[in-house]
């Protein structure tokens, strides 16, 4: 069974045009070459994949409640939102 972590990594890898195995939890999106447009597309893909609403402010990511500082932080945030949904 695919975990939240696996799915988030797959979505991020797709945006970065990398294999999921090349994405480390310690990477930032910048490390992976994902720009602001790629970030927004990743957020949309995550929302669609998990049927959640990400509290993300694309105009001011720093003011967002959704931590995008690393792949691990994104996974943790998505796991929290998925838990809230169920």
Protein Blocks (a to p, Z undefined) as FASTA:
>chain_A
ZZfklmmmmmmmmmnopafklpcfkbcfklnopafklmmmmmmmmmmmnopacdddfklm
mlpcbdckbmklmmmmmmmmmmmmZZ
